[in-house]
Amino acid sequence: MVNARRERFREETKDEAKRIALEQLAQQGIGGVSVNAIAKRMGVTGPALYRYFKGRDDLLTELVRDAWHDLADAVEAAVAAAEGAEPPERVRAFAAAFRAWAVDAPHRYLLLFGTPVPGYQAPVDTIAAAHRTMSAFLSVLPAAAGAAAGTRDEARGGPTTERAALDAQLAAWADSRGEGSVPPAVLLTGLRGFTRLHGVLSLEVTGQFGPMGIDPALVYRAEVESLILGDSEVRGSTRLSGPG
């Protein structure tokens, strides 16, 4: 009973510290996150709080880990809700959830995708947490894309040396993340698509569209539709809208 009460107090203390750290992050950016300042807000000494976090990097890791899992939970729920829908609707469901999470918590989005913190190295387990979002994205891309792309490559005498090298790198990345059954064409579509969505979101959450007088939501939706239709290079092989 005593141990359970002590553990509950420990978790409550950590949760309060992380809540204050997120406030600091939202107001001042990563540079404003301070364990000593958090301790002062909580009415405890700095050394007392260091019993829960070894230092600022340890606290940042907790925030990063929580953010990756929260983002993954959001997109996975959206993808699950669209189960059975046509591929374009599943892609739209993923993309909408991705943007909603970023816009709702831009400081958390930038913690994950913004400028790296000098000297900070996230632990290995956060890499697995981060891949949950990419895995959800890959799951909404059509498996037929790989077979179609393979047929196209065979028809023109096989992939170029550069494409072969990229396919090998994509396959190695997929194997390391447990995605070994996903065809290289789908992996490339996923990687390119994720990069494009991230690019628009990064500009939106940092306010870059404001001075232009352009609604970032419309830009984002246009990018999603472009991804669904496919560009001239991949149309007919990795397009997501099906035949016709």
C-alpha positions as protocol buffer text, in pm:
chain_id: "A"
residue {
  index: 1
  type: MET
  ca { x: 0 y: 0 z: 0 }
}
residue {
  index: 2
  type: VAL
  ca { x: 280 y: 243 z: 91 }
}
residue {
  index: 3
  type: ASN
  ca { x: 470 y: 162 z: -228 }
}
residue {
  index: 4
  type: ALA
  ca { x: 156 y: 211 z: -438 }
}
residue {
  index: 5
  type: ARG
  ca { x: 91 y: 549 z: -276 }
}
residue {
  index: 6
  type: ARG
  ca { x: 453 y: 652 z: -329 }
}
residue {
  index: 7
  type: GLU
  ca { x: 441 y: 549 z: -695 }
}
residue {
  index: 8
  type: ARG
  ca { x: 114 y: 739 z: -745 }
}
residue {
  index: 9
  type: PHE
  ca { x: 271 y: 1051 z: -592 }
}
residue {
  index: 10
  type: ARG
  ca { x: 574 y: 1008 z: -816 }
}
residue {
  index: 11
  type: GLU
  ca { x: 359 y: 988 z: -1130 }
}
residue {
  index: 12
  type: GLU
  ca { x: 150 y: 1286 z: -1022 }
}
residue {
  index: 13
  type: THR
  ca { x: 465 y: 1489 z: -963 }
}
residue {
  index: 14
  type: LYS
  ca { x: 607 y: 1397 z: -1303 }
}
residue {
  index: 15
  type: ASP
  ca { x: 278 y: 1477 z: -1475 }
}
residue {
  index: 16
  type: GLU
  ca { x: 264 y: 1820 z: -1311 }
}
residue {
  index: 17
  type: ALA
  ca { x: 623 y: 1891 z: -1411 }
}
residue {
  index: 18
  type: LYS
  ca { x: 554 y: 1790 z: -1770 }
}
residue {
  index: 19
  type: ARG
  ca { x: 241 y: 2006 z: -1782 }
}
residue {
  index: 20
  type: ILE
  ca { x: 442 y: 2309 z: -1673 }
}
residue {
  index: 21
  type: ALA
  ca { x: 719 y: 2219 z: -1918 }
}
residue {
  index: 22
  type: LEU
  ca { x: 464 y: 2216 z: -2201 }
}
residue {
  index: 23
  type: GLU
  ca { x: 348 y: 2563 z: -2095 }
}
residue {
  index: 24
  type: GLN
  ca { x: 709 y: 2681 z: -2108 }
}
residue {
  index: 25
  type: LEU
  ca { x: 751 y: 2517 z: -2448 }
}
residue {
  index: 26
  type: ALA
  ca { x: 440 y: 2689 z: -2585 }
}
residue {
  index: 27
  type: GLN
  ca { x: 538 y: 3031 z: -2449 }
}
residue {
  index: 28
  type: GLN
  ca { x: 916 y: 3038 z: -2498 }
}
residue {
  index: 29
  type: GLY
  ca { x: 1016 y: 2744 z: -2716 }
}
residue {
  index: 30
  type: ILE
  ca { x: 1259 y: 2471 z: -2620 }
}
residue {
  index: 31
  type: GLY
  ca { x: 1507 y: 2723 z: -2484 }
}
residue {
  index: 32
  type: GLY
  ca { x: 1254 y: 2823 z: -2220 }
}
residue {
  index: 33
  type: VAL
  ca { x: 1219 y: 2476 z: -2070 }
}
residue {
  index: 34
  type: SER
  ca { x: 1393 y: 2486 z: -1733 }
}
residue {
  index: 35
  type: VAL
  ca { x: 1384 y: 2220 z: -1462 }
}
residue {
  index: 36
  type: ASN
  ca { x: 1472 y: 2478 z: -1196 }
}
residue {
  index: 37
  type: ALA
  ca { x: 1194 y: 2711 z: -1307 }
}
residue {
  index: 38
  type: ILE
  ca { x: 950 y: 2421 z: -1302 }
}
residue {
  index: 39
  type: ALA
  ca { x: 1058 y: 2329 z: -951 }
}
residue {
  index: 40
  type: LYS
  ca { x: 1001 y: 2688 z: -838 }
}
residue {
  index: 41
  type: ARG
  ca { x: 648 y: 2684 z: -987 }
}
residue {
  index: 42
  type: MET
  ca { x: 578 y: 2360 z: -802 }
}
residue {
  index: 43
  type: GLY
  ca { x: 713 y: 2493 z: -474 }
}
residue {
  index: 44
  type: VAL
  ca { x: 997 y: 2244 z: -448 }
}
residue {
  index: 45
  type: THR
  ca { x: 1374 y: 2276 z: -478 }
}
residue {
  index: 46
  type: GLY
  ca { x: 1561 y: 2203 z: -798 }
}
residue {
  index: 47
  type: PRO
  ca { x: 1745 y: 1906 z: -647 }
}
residue {
  index: 48
  type: ALA
  ca { x: 1412 y: 1760 z: -535 }
}
residue {
  index: 49
  type: LEU
  ca { x: 1279 y: 1761 z: -891 }
}
residue {
  index: 50
  type: TYR
  ca { x: 1603 y: 1613 z: -1021 }
}
residue {
  index: 51
  type: ARG
  ca { x: 1500 y: 1294 z: -841 }
}
residue {
  index: 52
  type: TYR
  ca { x: 1233 y: 1259 z: -1110 }
}
residue {
  index: 53
  type: PHE
  ca { x: 1429 y: 1389 z: -1408 }
}
residue {
  index: 54
  type: LYS
  ca { x: 1806 y: 1360 z: -1442 }
}
residue {
  index: 55
  type: GLY
  ca { x: 1815 y: 1691 z: -1625 }
}
residue {
  index: 56
  type: ARG
  ca { x: 1647 y: 1894 z: -1898 }
}
residue {
  index: 57
  type: ASP
  ca { x: 1728 y: 1635 z: -2166 }
}
residue {
  index: 58
  type: ASP
  ca { x: 1555 y: 1367 z: -1961 }
}
residue {
  index: 59
  type: LEU
  ca { x: 1250 y: 1592 z: -1932 }
}
residue {
  index: 60
  type: LEU
  ca { x: 1256 y: 1665 z: -2306 }
}
residue {
  index: 61
  type: THR
  ca { x: 1266 y: 1292 z: -2376 }
}
residue {
  index: 62
  type: GLU
  ca { x: 949 y: 1248 z: -2172 }
}
residue {
  index: 63
  type: LEU
  ca { x: 780 y: 1526 z: -2372 }
}
residue {
  index: 64
  type: VAL
  ca { x: 903 y: 1385 z: -2703 }
}
residue {
  index: 65
  type: ARG
  ca { x: 792 y: 1032 z: -2617 }
}
residue {
  index: 66
  type: ASP
  ca { x: 447 y: 1151 z: -2506 }
}
residue {
  index: 67
  type: ALA
  ca { x: 404 y: 1366 z: -2817 }
}
residue {
  index: 68
  type: TRP
  ca { x: 495 y: 1087 z: -3058 }
}
residue {
  index: 69
  type: HIS
  ca { x: 250 y: 849 z: -2895 }
}
residue {
  index: 70
  type: ASP
  ca { x: -27 y: 1111 z: -2882 }
}
residue {
  index: 71
  type: LEU
  ca { x: 20 y: 1191 z: -3251 }
}
residue {
  index: 72
  type: ALA
  ca { x: 23 y: 822 z: -3342 }
}
residue {
  index: 73
  type: ASP
  ca { x: -290 y: 759 z: -3136 }
}
residue {
  index: 74
  type: ALA
  ca { x: -468 y: 1038 z: -3325 }
}
residue {
  index: 75
  type: VAL
  ca { x: -380 y: 922 z: -3677 }
}
residue {
  index: 76
  type: GLU
  ca { x: -430 y: 555 z: -3597 }
}
residue {
  index: 77
  type: ALA
  ca { x: -778 y: 629 z: -3462 }
}
residue {
  index: 78
  type: ALA
  ca { x: -862 y: 822 z: -3779 }
}
residue {
  index: 79
  type: VAL
  ca { x: -736 y: 543 z: -4004 }
}
residue {
  index: 80
  type: ALA
  ca { x: -929 y: 282 z: -3803 }
}
residue {
  index: 81
  type: ALA
  ca { x: -1247 y: 488 z: -3832 }
}
residue {
  index: 82
  type: ALA
  ca { x: -1203 y: 496 z: -4211 }
}
residue {
  index: 83
  type: GLU
  ca { x: -1155 y: 118 z: -4233 }
}
residue {
  index: 84
  type: GLY
  ca { x: -1333 y: -15 z: -4541 }
}
residue {
  index: 85
  type: ALA
  ca { x: -1349 y: 322 z: -4715 }
}
residue {
  index: 86
  type: GLU
  ca { x: -1197 y: 382 z: -5056 }
}
residue {
  index: 87
  type: PRO
  ca { x: -820 y: 459 z: -5060 }
}
residue {
  index: 88
  type: PRO
  ca { x: -864 y: 833 z: -5121 }
}
residue {
  index: 89
  type: GLU
  ca { x: -1091 y: 867 z: -4817 }
}
residue {
  index: 90
  type: ARG
  ca { x: -845 y: 678 z: -4598 }
}
residue {
  index: 91
  type: VAL
  ca { x: -562 y: 906 z: -4709 }
}
residue {
  index: 92
  type: ARG
  ca { x: -779 y: 1210 z: -4638 }
}
residue {
  index: 93
  type: ALA
  ca { x: -865 y: 1072 z: -4293 }
}
residue {
  index: 94
  type: PHE
  ca { x: -497 y: 1029 z: -4207 }
}
residue {
  index: 95
  type: ALA
  ca { x: -405 y: 1371 z: -4342 }
}
residue {
  index: 96
  type: ALA
  ca { x: -688 y: 1548 z: -4160 }
}
residue {
  index: 97
  type: ALA
  ca { x: -593 y: 1390 z: -3826 }
}
residue {
  index: 98
  type: PHE
  ca { x: -226 y: 1473 z: -3882 }
}
residue {
  index: 99
  type: ARG
  ca { x: -303 y: 1840 z: -3947 }
}
residue {
  index: 100
  type: ALA
  ca { x: -556 y: 1866 z: -3662 }
}
residue {
  index: 101
  type: TRP
  ca { x: -299 y: 1743 z: -3412 }
}
residue {
  index: 102
  type: ALA
  ca { x: -33 y: 1983 z: -3542 }
}
residue {
  index: 103
  type: VAL
  ca { x: -260 y: 2288 z: -3544 }
}
residue {
  index: 104
  type: ASP
  ca { x: -400 y: 2210 z: -3200 }
}
residue {
  index: 105
  type: ALA
  ca { x: -52 y: 2182 z: -3045 }
}
residue {
  index: 106
  type: PRO
  ca { x: 201 y: 2361 z: -3269 }
}
residue {
  index: 107
  type: HIS
  ca { x: 461 y: 2372 z: -2990 }
}
residue {
  index: 108
  type: ARG
  ca { x: 445 y: 1992 z: -2960 }
}
residue {
  index: 109
  type: TYR
  ca { x: 459 y: 1953 z: -3339 }
}
residue {
  index: 110
  type: LEU
  ca { x: 772 y: 2168 z: -3355 }
}
residue {
  index: 111
  type: LEU
  ca { x: 923 y: 1972 z: -3068 }
}
residue {
  index: 112
  type: LEU
  ca { x: 905 y: 1666 z: -3294 }
}
residue {
  index: 113
  type: PHE
  ca { x: 965 y: 1818 z: -3638 }
}
residue {
  index: 114
  type: GLY
  ca { x: 1130 y: 2153 z: -3574 }
}
residue {
  index: 115
  type: THR
  ca { x: 1494 y: 2254 z: -3542 }
}
residue {
  index: 116
  type: PRO
  ca { x: 1693 y: 1985 z: -3355 }
}
residue {
  index: 117
  type: VAL
  ca { x: 1801 y: 2073 z: -3003 }
}
residue {
  index: 118
  type: PRO
  ca { x: 2181 y: 2119 z: -2998 }
}
residue {
  index: 119
  type: GLY
  ca { x: 2348 y: 1830 z: -2818 }
}
residue {
  index: 120
  type: TYR
  ca { x: 2023 y: 1643 z: -2756 }
}
residue {
  index: 121
  type: GLN
  ca { x: 1999 y: 1281 z: -2870 }
}
residue {
  index: 122
  type: ALA
  ca { x: 1662 y: 1111 z: -2838 }
}
residue {
  index: 123
  type: PRO
  ca { x: 1675 y: 751 z: -2710 }
}
residue {
  index: 124
  type: VAL
  ca { x: 1609 y: 457 z: -2942 }
}
residue {
  index: 125
  type: ASP
  ca { x: 1259 y: 389 z: -2812 }
}
residue {
  index: 126
  type: THR
  ca { x: 1139 y: 727 z: -2940 }
}
residue {
  index: 127
  type: ILE
  ca { x: 1233 y: 618 z: -3294 }
}
residue {
  index: 128
  type: ALA
  ca { x: 989 y: 329 z: -3269 }
}
residue {
  index: 129
  type: ALA
  ca { x: 725 y: 564 z: -3129 }
}
residue {
  index: 130
  type: ALA
  ca { x: 783 y: 804 z: -3418 }
}
residue {
  index: 131
  type: HIS
  ca { x: 741 y: 530 z: -3677 }
}
residue {
  index: 132
  type: ARG
  ca { x: 388 y: 455 z: -3560 }
}
residue {
  index: 133
  type: THR
  ca { x: 270 y: 765 z: -3748 }
}
residue {
  index: 134
  type: MET
  ca { x: 453 y: 668 z: -4067 }
}
residue {
  index: 135
  type: SER
  ca { x: 323 y: 312 z: -4037 }
}
residue {
  index: 136
  type: ALA
  ca { x: -33 y: 443 z: -4019 }
}
residue {
  index: 137
  type: PHE
  ca { x: 33 y: 646 z: -4334 }
}
residue {
  index: 138
  type: LEU
  ca { x: 176 y: 347 z: -4518 }
}
residue {
  index: 139
  type: SER
  ca { x: -130 y: 143 z: -4421 }
}
residue {
  index: 140
  type: VAL
  ca { x: -361 y: 371 z: -4621 }
}
residue {
  index: 141
  type: LEU
  ca { x: -154 y: 348 z: -4939 }
}
residue {
  index: 142
  type: PRO
  ca { x: -266 y: 81 z: -5189 }
}
residue {
  index: 143
  type: ALA
  ca { x: -61 y: -238 z: -5196 }
}
residue {
  index: 144
  type: ALA
  ca { x: -125 y: -260 z: -5570 }
}
residue {
  index: 145
  type: ALA
  ca { x: 111 y: 31 z: -5626 }
}
residue {
  index: 146
  type: GLY
  ca { x: 419 y: -185 z: -5580 }
}
residue {
  index: 147
  type: ALA
  ca { x: 313 y: -444 z: -5834 }
}
residue {
  index: 148
  type: ALA
  ca { x: 218 y: -179 z: -6087 }
}
residue {
  index: 149
  type: ALA
  ca { x: 549 y: 2 z: -6044 }
}
residue {
  index: 150
  type: GLY
  ca { x: 737 y: -325 z: -6084 }
}
residue {
  index: 151
  type: THR
  ca { x: 558 y: -394 z: -6412 }
}
residue {
  index: 152
  type: ARG
  ca { x: 647 y: -46 z: -6535 }
}
residue {
  index: 153
  type: ASP
  ca { x: 1016 y: -93 z: -6447 }
}
residue {
  index: 154
  type: GLU
  ca { x: 1030 y: -429 z: -6622 }
}
residue {
  index: 155
  type: ALA
  ca { x: 875 y: -278 z: -6934 }
}
residue {
  index: 156
  type: ARG
  ca { x: 1150 y: -18 z: -6959 }
}
residue {
  index: 157
  type: GLY
  ca { x: 1432 y: -260 z: -6885 }
}
residue {
  index: 158
  type: GLY
  ca { x: 1448 y: -231 z: -6507 }
}
residue {
  index: 159
  type: PRO
  ca { x: 1506 y: 59 z: -6267 }
}
residue {
  index: 160
  type: THR
  ca { x: 1796 y: 298 z: -6305 }
}
residue {
  index: 161
  type: THR
  ca { x: 2104 y: 263 z: -6087 }
}
residue {
  index: 162
  type: GLU
  ca { x: 1986 y: 552 z: -5871 }
}
residue {
  index: 163
  type: ARG
  ca { x: 1638 y: 406 z: -5829 }
}
residue {
  index: 164
  type: ALA
  ca { x: 1785 y: 64 z: -5747 }
}
residue {
  index: 165
  type: ALA
  ca { x: 2002 y: 222 z: -5477 }
}
residue {
  index: 166
  type: LEU
  ca { x: 1704 y: 411 z: -5337 }
}
residue {
  index: 167
  type: ASP
  ca { x: 1489 y: 98 z: -5341 }
}
residue {
  index: 168
  type: ALA
  ca { x: 1759 y: -86 z: -5145 }
}
residue {
  index: 169
  type: GLN
  ca { x: 1774 y: 193 z: -4887 }
}
residue {
  index: 170
  type: LEU
  ca { x: 1395 y: 199 z: -4859 }
}
residue {
  index: 171
  type: ALA
  ca { x: 1387 y: -177 z: -4811 }
}
residue {
  index: 172
  type: ALA
  ca { x: 1653 y: -160 z: -4539 }
}
residue {
  index: 173
  type: TRP
  ca { x: 1460 y: 117 z: -4364 }
}
residue {
  index: 174
  type: ALA
  ca { x: 1136 y: -81 z: -4388 }
}
residue {
  index: 175
  type: ASP
  ca { x: 1301 y: -396 z: -4251 }
}
residue {
  index: 176
  type: SER
  ca { x: 1440 y: -203 z: -3955 }
}
residue {
  index: 177
  type: ARG
  ca { x: 1091 y: -74 z: -3874 }
}
residue {
  index: 178
  type: GLY
  ca { x: 902 y: -400 z: -3927 }
}
residue {
  index: 179
  type: GLU
  ca { x: 758 y: -290 z: -4263 }
}
residue {
  index: 180
  type: GLY
  ca { x: 945 y: -545 z: -4473 }
}
residue {
  index: 181
  type: SER
  ca { x: 636 y: -657 z: -4670 }
}
residue {
  index: 182
  type: VAL
  ca { x: 564 y: -310 z: -4811 }
}
residue {
  index: 183
  type: PRO
  ca { x: 680 y: -272 z: -5176 }
}
residue {
  index: 184
  type: PRO
  ca { x: 949 y: -10 z: -5244 }
}
residue {
  index: 185
  type: ALA
  ca { x: 710 y: 194 z: -5464 }
}
residue {
  index: 186
  type: VAL
  ca { x: 466 y: 228 z: -5176 }
}
residue {
  index: 187
  type: LEU
  ca { x: 748 y: 315 z: -4936 }
}
residue {
  index: 188
  type: LEU
  ca { x: 867 y: 588 z: -5171 }
}
residue {
  index: 189
  type: THR
  ca { x: 514 y: 722 z: -5215 }
}
residue {
  index: 190
  type: GLY
  ca { x: 476 y: 725 z: -4837 }
}
residue {
  index: 191
  type: LEU
  ca { x: 807 y: 897 z: -4776 }
}
residue {
  index: 192
  type: ARG
  ca { x: 748 y: 1160 z: -5042 }
}
residue {
  index: 193
  type: GLY
  ca { x: 390 y: 1216 z: -4934 }
}
residue {
  index: 194
  type: PHE
  ca { x: 480 y: 1249 z: -4567 }
}
residue {
  index: 195
  type: THR
  ca { x: 753 y: 1497 z: -4657 }
}
residue {
  index: 196
  type: ARG
  ca { x: 510 y: 1708 z: -4856 }
}
residue {
  index: 197
  type: LEU
  ca { x: 245 y: 1715 z: -4583 }
}
residue {
  index: 198
  type: HIS
  ca { x: 508 y: 1794 z: -4322 }
}
residue {
  index: 199
  type: GLY
  ca { x: 640 y: 2080 z: -4535 }
}
residue {
  index: 200
  type: VAL
  ca { x: 303 y: 2253 z: -4551 }
}
residue {
  index: 201
  type: LEU
  ca { x: 233 y: 2195 z: -4182 }
}
residue {
  index: 202
  type: SER
  ca { x: 572 y: 2328 z: -4077 }
}
residue {
  index: 203
  type: LEU
  ca { x: 506 y: 2650 z: -4267 }
}
residue {
  index: 204
  type: GLU
  ca { x: 155 y: 2674 z: -4123 }
}
residue {
  index: 205
  type: VAL
  ca { x: 242 y: 2626 z: -3755 }
}
residue {
  index: 206
  type: THR
  ca { x: 522 y: 2883 z: -3782 }
}
residue {
  index: 207
  type: GLY
  ca { x: 284 y: 3139 z: -3937 }
}
residue {
  index: 208
  type: GLN
  ca { x: 454 y: 3164 z: -4275 }
}
residue {
  index: 209
  type: PHE
  ca { x: 132 y: 3179 z: -4477 }
}
residue {
  index: 210
  type: GLY
  ca { x: -10 y: 3475 z: -4282 }
}
residue {
  index: 211
  type: PRO
  ca { x: 184 y: 3753 z: -4459 }
}
residue {
  index: 212
  type: MET
  ca { x: 90 y: 3594 z: -4793 }
}
residue {
  index: 213
  type: GLY
  ca { x: -283 y: 3617 z: -4725 }
}
residue {
  index: 214
  type: ILE
  ca { x: -325 y: 3248 z: -4809 }
}
residue {
  index: 215
  type: ASP
  ca { x: -535 y: 3003 z: -4609 }
}
residue {
  index: 216
  type: PRO
  ca { x: -298 y: 2718 z: -4509 }
}
residue {
  index: 217
  type: ALA
  ca { x: -589 y: 2477 z: -4477 }
}
residue {
  index: 218
  type: LEU
  ca { x: -658 y: 2517 z: -4849 }
}
residue {
  index: 219
  type: VAL
  ca { x: -290 y: 2468 z: -4935 }
}
residue {
  index: 220
  type: TYR
  ca { x: -280 y: 2154 z: -4723 }
}
residue {
  index: 221
  type: ARG
  ca { x: -594 y: 2009 z: -4881 }
}
residue {
  index: 222
  type: ALA
  ca { x: -454 y: 2083 z: -5228 }
}
residue {
  index: 223
  type: GLU
  ca { x: -137 y: 1895 z: -5134 }
}
residue {
  index: 224
  type: VAL
  ca { x: -341 y: 1600 z: -5008 }
}
residue {
  index: 225
  type: GLU
  ca { x: -543 y: 1588 z: -5331 }
}
residue {
  index: 226
  type: SER
  ca { x: -223 y: 1612 z: -5535 }
}
residue {
  index: 227
  type: LEU
  ca { x: -87 y: 1316 z: -5342 }
}
residue {
  index: 228
  type: ILE
  ca { x: -407 y: 1119 z: -5405 }
}
residue {
  index: 229
  type: LEU
  ca { x: -406 y: 1192 z: -5780 }
}
residue {
  index: 230
  type: GLY
  ca { x: -34 y: 1133 z: -5822 }
}
residue {
  index: 231
  type: ASP
  ca { x: 200 y: 1338 z: -6034 }
}
residue {
  index: 232
  type: SER
  ca { x: 301 y: 1271 z: -6393 }
}
residue {
  index: 233
  type: GLU
  ca { x: 595 y: 1053 z: -6289 }
}
residue {
  index: 234
  type: VAL
  ca { x: 393 y: 803 z: -6088 }
}
residue {
  index: 235
  type: ARG
  ca { x: 42 y: 833 z: -6238 }
}
residue {
  index: 236
  type: GLY
  ca { x: -82 y: 489 z: -6329 }
}
residue {
  index: 237
  type: SER
  ca { x: 152 y: 314 z: -6085 }
}
residue {
  index: 238
  type: THR
  ca { x: 131 y: 466 z: -5738 }
}
residue {
  index: 239
  type: ARG
  ca { x: -175 y: 689 z: -5777 }
}
residue {
  index: 240
  type: LEU
  ca { x: -414 y: 643 z: -5488 }
}
residue {
  index: 241
  type: SER
  ca { x: -744 y: 708 z: -5663 }
}
residue {
  index: 242
  type: GLY
  ca { x: -771 y: 370 z: -5832 }
}
residue {
  index: 243
  type: PRO
  ca { x: -826 y: 297 z: -6203 }
}
residue {
  index: 244
  type: GLY
  ca { x: -999 y: 533 z: -6441 }
}
